[in-house]
Amino acid sequence: MIKINLNKKPKKIKIKIETGGLLVYFIAPVVLAAILIFLLQASIDKKISNLNNNIKNYNQKTTLLMPKVRMVNAIKAKESQIIQKINVIKMLKKEQMGPIGYIYYITSAIPRFSWINSLKSNKGIISVTGIALDGQVESIFMNNLSQTGFFNGVSLLETSEVKKQGLRLQSFGLTMNVKGNAILKNSTVIKKK
């Protein structure tokens, strides 16, 4: 005969699991990863904050400099207009022919304390008579005429002493030749940089 105990409870089998291995292999890397992510996020937030401060500073500087930039642009526009006007003047000087060109260059060469009485032109030879304070002023006038680049062969024909209003002055007569393309050589157009 076989006896079966139906009321008896079976013995419990205890299974022991060591938690030390799980902690090292699973939980520690998760914690380290969380710490690294936190540190990276803090570093990125600090960089973003610094960049935002730099942008704010640059915007403030830009706001301060904008009126100056506008002034510089206005000056550049005026400079451009002035250069255009100068080019028009230079072009007009190039186009000056005959007596107008002669008169311009002769009057620009007259030094202080000298006056022109007459000016005659005949086939490229110009005769000038006038009065100067002394011989040195005559010499300066002749030098200035030669340096214009418009005339060559400036020579003194006559000089004499004249009394006017109690002063002893020098009366003089000059001749000079007009260079062929002198105006074209001397008048150059300014180009904007």
Secondary structure, DSSP 8 states (H G I E B T S, - for coil): -----SS-----------SHHHIIIIIHHHHHHHHHHHHHHHHHHHHHHHHHHHHHHHHHHHHHHHHHHHHHHHHHHHHHHHHHHHHHHHHHHHH--THHHHHHHHHHH--TTEEEEEEEEETTEEEEEEEESSHHHHHHHHHHHHHTSSEEEEEEEEEEEEEETTEEEEEEEEEEEE-TTHHHHH-------
